[in-house]
Structure formats: structure tokens, C-alpha cells
């Protein structure tokens, strides 16, 4: 399971990058403590505001860009 965190484009790029990394780590820790998933199957990455879903020119767009995306990857056993 992968967690990616993004921010809006308001403020300092370095601070937003750090914020997105901390946000992704926070979600990872939540899954580690509240589920059977452990660190070896979890990955967290922060993208700052480099991957916006919407425009950063509007309040609504910036709200959409402040997010955590959770991606679930599956693998098929080699013996199938």
C-alpha cells in the first residue's frame, strides 16, 4: 500500500514538501497502529505541490490539492 501526500501551492515550496512528507508518514503510522498492515508493506511519499489535481488559483482548487492518495497494489503469486 502506498500513500502519497500533496499540498496546495500557497507558501514556501520547501515547507510544503516537508508538510506533505509528514502528512504521508502520519497516515502510514495510523495504518501501522490501527490495522494488521505493518511497515514492510507500507510506503509513504510526499510530493509537495508538484502534482496538483486542480488549479491552485481558486480556493476550491487548492482544497482539492491538499490531500492524501492511498494506492493499493496487489501482486499475483508466482506459482499461479
Buried (B, 14 or more C-beta within 10 A) or exposed (E): BBBBBBBBBEEEEEEBBBBBBEBBBEBBEEBBEEEEBEEEEBBBBBBBBEEBEBEBEEEEBBEBBBBBBEEEEEEEEEEE
